[in-house]
Amino acid sequence: MIWNLDFWGKYRRQTEAARAQLLATEWGQRAVLSSLVANVATAYFQLRALDSELEISQRTLASRQQSLKLTHVLESHGSGSGLDVSQAEQLVYTASETIPDLERQIQQQENVLSVLLGENPESIPRGRALTEQPVPQNVPAGLPSELLERRPDIRQAEQIMVAANAQIGVAKASFFPNLSLTGLGGLESNALHQFITAPSETWYAAFNVSQPVFQGGALRSQLRLARANWQEAVFSYQQTAQNALEQVSNSLVASQKDREFREQQELLTQAAQQTDQLSEILYKNGGASYLQVLTSQTNYFSAELNLVQAQLNERLALVQLYQSLGGGWQQ
């Protein structure tokens, strides 16, 4: 029977390396799945934001069309001017021009989401509106860094490092020569006895030791390569962990600041709405020009659209935080 002197150690290391490589592949697949989930959530939130913008544009258009009718009436009774009518028409067209473009974006976003879901481009069923999507008030304090160990990219880098370390053991075991351990009757073979007692430089000449003894240069190169691969895997693991910490930090900052920005944008939108309403009242009673109405309605329309974007950014920041923590902050 021919055995490698470190057969079991080499076999164990090979098994360990193969298992780690298999786990690395599995965690790599989970990383792809995690990214897919985040991309689907992002695409859906973006779709619902476009829906909100379209709703605002349609509502604004209807309101401005009513205002245009009013300016025509006022002009016909001598209380308005052609300039007022022109400015009212400008407001109508400003709102109406956004609708076709938003409808285009919505259809294209539905196509994006369909492909992410593995379907042919089609209409996407709607769920809750963007503002009805739950948003936690605050991220819990004292989140442990161990949460990052759930991240698929970190687990993948870890298993690659384990596999590379096992390959060092495989390379070391290759230095041990193959020879017959037993002779007739299962007793110690003459080759094994002489291998143990003879000087190493006479291994091959005296005991018919197989090829590895004469492959010293190649085996040393393989060992150096295995060690280099392990060092590279360690460095890659460190970089992956540092990138994870950076992503979590960025996501936490974005989550907090996007929420603060959305709160301020809500206040701005409320103020713009009040200004719009007051300017309409003043204009109808002769206390303001239609230019003031034009300005206030334009500002209110922009504020509403900006608020939708702020609401979207707040939710996208949570998606990124969820992904960077490897699946949220629930332990």
C-alpha positions in Angstrom: 0.0 0.0 0.0 1.4 3.4 -1.0 0.7 6.3 1.4 1.8 9.9 1.7 3.4 10.3 5.1 1.0 13.2 5.8 -1.9 11.7 3.9 -4.6 12.4 6.5 -3.4 15.9 7.2 -3.3 16.6 3.5 -6.8 15.1 3.0 -8.2 17.0 5.9 -6.8 20.3 4.5 -8.1 19.6 1.0 -11.5 18.8 2.4 -11.4 22.0 4.5 -10.4 24.1 1.5 -13.1 22.5 -0.7 -15.7 23.2 1.9 -14.6 26.8 2.4 -14.6 27.4 -1.4 -18.1 26.0 -1.6 -19.3 28.2 1.2 -17.6 31.2 -0.4 -19.5 30.5 -3.6 -22.8 30.2 -1.6 -22.2 33.5 0.2 -21.3 35.1 -3.1 -24.7 34.0 -4.4 -26.3 35.5 -1.3 -24.5 38.8 -1.9 -26.1 38.9 -5.3 -29.5 38.1 -3.9 -29.1 40.8 -1.2 -28.2 43.4 -3.9 -31.2 42.3 -5.9 -33.5 42.8 -3.0 -32.1 46.3 -2.4 -32.4 47.1 -6.1 -36.1 45.9 -6.2 -36.9 48.1 -3.1 -35.1 51.1 -4.6 -36.9 50.7 -8.0 -40.3 50.3 -6.3 -39.8 53.4 -4.2 -38.7 55.4 -7.2 -41.8 54.2 -9.1 -44.1 55.3 -6.3 -42.3 58.6 -6.1 -43.0 59.1 -9.8 -46.7 58.2 -9.2 -46.8 60.9 -6.5 -45.3 63.5 -8.8 -47.8 62.6 -11.6 -50.7 62.9 -9.1 -49.4 66.4 -8.0 -49.0 67.5 -11.6 -52.5 66.3 -12.6 -54.0 68.0 -9.5 -52.1 71.2 -10.2 -53.1 71.2 -13.8 -56.8 70.9 -12.9 -56.5 73.7 -10.4 -54.7 76.0 -12.9 -57.2 75.3 -15.6 -59.9 76.5 -13.2 -57.8 79.6 -12.5 -57.4 80.2 -16.2 -61.2 80.2 -16.6 -61.5 82.7 -13.8 -59.0 85.1 -15.5 -61.0 84.9 -18.7 -64.1 85.8 -16.8 -62.4 88.6 -15.0 -61.0 89.9 -18.3 -64.4 89.9 -19.9 -65.8 92.0 -17.1 -62.9 94.5 -17.2 -61.4 93.3 -13.9 -58.5 91.5 -15.5 -56.1 92.0 -18.4 -54.7 90.1 -21.3 -51.4 89.8 -19.3 -53.3 88.0 -16.6 -54.7 85.6 -19.1 -51.3 85.0 -20.6 -49.7 84.4 -17.2 -52.5 82.0 -16.3 -51.9 80.1 -19.5 -48.2 79.9 -18.6 -49.1 78.2 -15.3 -51.3 75.7 -17.1 -48.6 74.8 -19.6 -46.0 74.6 -16.9 -48.0 71.9 -15.2 -49.2 70.1 -18.3 -45.8 69.7 -19.8 -44.6 67.6 -16.9 -47.3 65.0 -17.3 -46.1 63.3 -20.5 -42.6 63.1 -19.3 -43.7 61.6 -15.9 -45.8 59.1 -17.7 -42.8 58.1 -19.8 -40.6 57.7 -16.7 -43.3 55.7 -15.0 -43.5 53.2 -17.9 -39.8 52.9 -18.1 -39.5 52.4 -14.4 -42.1 49.7 -14.5 -39.9 48.0 -17.2 -36.9 48.2 -14.9 -38.8 46.7 -12.0 -40.3 43.9 -14.2 -36.8 42.9 -15.4 -35.5 42.9 -11.8 -38.3 40.6 -10.9 -37.5 38.3 -13.8 -40.5 39.2 -15.8 -41.1 40.6 -19.2 -41.8 44.4 -19.2 -45.4 44.9 -17.9 -47.5 47.1 -15.7 -46.6 46.8 -12.0 -49.4 46.4 -9.4 -49.2 49.2 -6.8 -49.3 48.8 -3.1 -49.0 51.6 -0.5 -48.3 55.1 -1.6 -44.8 56.4 -1.0 -45.8 58.4 2.1 -47.6 55.3 3.5 -44.4 53.2 3.5 -43.4 52.7 7.1 -40.3 54.7 8.2 -38.7 54.2 11.7 -38.4 57.4 13.6 -34.9 56.6 14.8 -32.3 53.8 14.3 -31.7 52.1 17.6 -28.6 53.2 19.5 -25.8 50.9 20.4 -26.0 48.6 17.4 -23.3 45.9 17.7 -20.6 45.7 15.1 -21.3 41.9 15.0 -24.3 42.7 12.8 -21.8 43.2 10.0 -20.8 39.5 10.2 -24.1 38.7 8.6 -23.2 40.6 5.4 -22.8 38.1 2.6 -19.7 39.8 1.2 -17.9 39.6 4.6 -18.8 35.9 5.0 -17.6 35.2 1.4 -14.3 37.0 2.1 -14.0 35.0 5.3 -14.4 31.7 3.6 -12.0 32.6 0.8 -9.5 33.3 3.6 -10.2 30.0 5.2 -9.8 28.2 1.9 -6.5 29.9 1.2 -5.1 29.0 4.7 -6.1 25.4 4.1 -4.2 25.4 0.8 -1.0 26.2 2.7 -1.4 23.0 4.6 -2.0 21.1 1.4 1.1 22.6 -0.1 3.2 21.7 3.0 1.9 18.1 2.9 3.0 17.7 -0.6 6.6 17.8 0.6 6.1 14.4 2.2 7.1 11.6 -0.1 5.0 8.6 -1.0 6.3 5.1 -0.1 5.1 1.7 0.9 4.3 1.6 4.6 3.6 -2.2 4.9 5.2 -5.3 3.5 4.1 -9.0 3.5 1.8 -9.9 6.4 1.0 -6.2 7.1 4.4 -5.7 8.9 6.5 -2.6 8.5 8.0 -2.4 5.0 11.7 -2.4 4.4 11.2 0.9 2.6 9.6 2.6 5.5 12.2 1.3 8.0 15.1 2.5 5.8 13.3 5.8 5.1 13.1 6.5 8.8 16.7 5.5 9.6 18.5 6.7 6.5 19.8 10.2 5.7 17.3 12.3 3.8 19.7 12.8 0.9 19.6 9.1 0.1 15.7 8.8 0.1 15.2 8.3 -3.5 18.3 6.4 -4.4 18.0 3.9 -1.6 14.3 3.4 -1.1 12.4 4.1 -4.4 10.8 7.2 -3.0 8.4 8.8 -5.5 8.7 12.0 -7.4 8.0 14.7 -4.8 11.6 14.5 -3.5 12.8 15.7 -6.9 10.2 18.4 -7.1 11.5 20.5 -4.2 11.7 23.6 -6.3 8.2 23.3 -7.7 6.8 22.4 -4.3 8.5 25.4 -2.6 7.0 27.6 -5.3 3.6 26.1 -4.7 4.0 26.8 -1.0 5.0 30.4 -1.6 2.1 30.8 -3.9 -0.3 29.4 -1.3 1.0 31.7 1.3 0.8 34.7 -1.1 -2.8 33.8 -1.9 -3.6 33.6 1.8 -2.1 37.0 2.5 -4.1 38.4 -0.4 -7.2 36.8 1.0 -6.5 38.3 4.5 -6.0 41.8 2.9 -9.2 41.4 0.9 -11.1 40.4 4.1 -9.8 43.5 5.9 -10.7 45.7 2.9 -14.2 44.2 2.8 -14.7 44.8 6.5 -13.5 48.4 6.3 -15.8 49.0 3.3 -18.7 47.6 5.3 -18.0 50.0 8.2 -17.7 52.9 5.8 -21.0 52.0 4.1 -22.8 51.7 7.5 -21.4 55.1 8.6 -22.5 56.7 5.3 -25.9 55.1 5.5 -26.5 56.2 9.1 -25.5 59.8 8.2 -27.7 59.8 5.1 -30.7 58.3 7.1 -30.5 61.0 9.7 -29.8 64.0 7.4 -32.4 62.9 4.8 -35.0 62.7 7.5 -34.1 66.2 8.7 -34.1 67.5 5.2 -37.6 66.0 4.6 -38.9 67.7 7.8 -37.7 71.1 6.6 -39.0 70.5 3.1 -42.4 69.8 4.6 -42.3 73.1 6.5 -41.3 74.9 3.3 -44.1 73.2 1.3 -46.7 74.2 4.0 -45.5 77.8 3.8 -45.6 77.8 0.0 -49.1 76.5 0.1 -50.3 79.2 2.4 -48.6 81.9 0.2 -50.4 80.4 -2.8 -53.8 80.5 -1.1 -53.3 84.0 0.2 -52.2 85.4 -3.2 -55.2 83.8 -4.8 -57.5 85.5 -2.3 -55.7 88.9 -2.7 -55.9 88.7 -6.5 -59.6 88.0 -6.5 -60.2 91.0 -4.2 -57.8 93.3 -6.2 -55.1 93.3 -3.6 -52.4 91.5 -5.7 -51.3 91.3 -9.3 -51.5 88.0 -11.2 -47.7 88.1 -11.3 -47.7 87.4 -7.6 -50.1 84.5 -8.1 -47.8 83.2 -10.9 -44.8 83.3 -8.5 -46.6 81.8 -5.5 -48.1 78.9 -7.6 -44.8 78.2 -9.3 -43.0 78.0 -5.9 -45.7 75.8 -4.4 -45.6 73.4 -7.3 -41.8 73.1 -7.1 -42.0 72.7 -3.3 -44.4 69.8 -3.6 -42.2 68.0 -6.2 -39.1 68.6 -4.0 -41.0 67.2 -1.0 -41.6 64.0 -3.0 -37.9 63.7 -3.8 -37.1 64.3 -0.1 -39.5 61.5 0.9 -38.0 59.2 -1.6 -34.4 59.9 -0.5 -35.3 59.2 3.1 -36.6 55.8 2.2 -33.7 55.0 -0.1 -31.3 55.8 2.7 -33.1 53.2 4.8 -32.8 50.6 2.0 -29.0 51.3 1.9 -28.8 51.1 5.7 -30.7 47.8 5.7 -28.3 46.4 3.1 -25.1 47.7 4.7 -26.1 46.1 8.0 -26.5 42.7 6.3 -30.3 42.7 6.7 -31.4 45.5 9.0 -30.7 46.0 12.7 -32.7 43.1 14.1 -30.2 40.7 15.7 
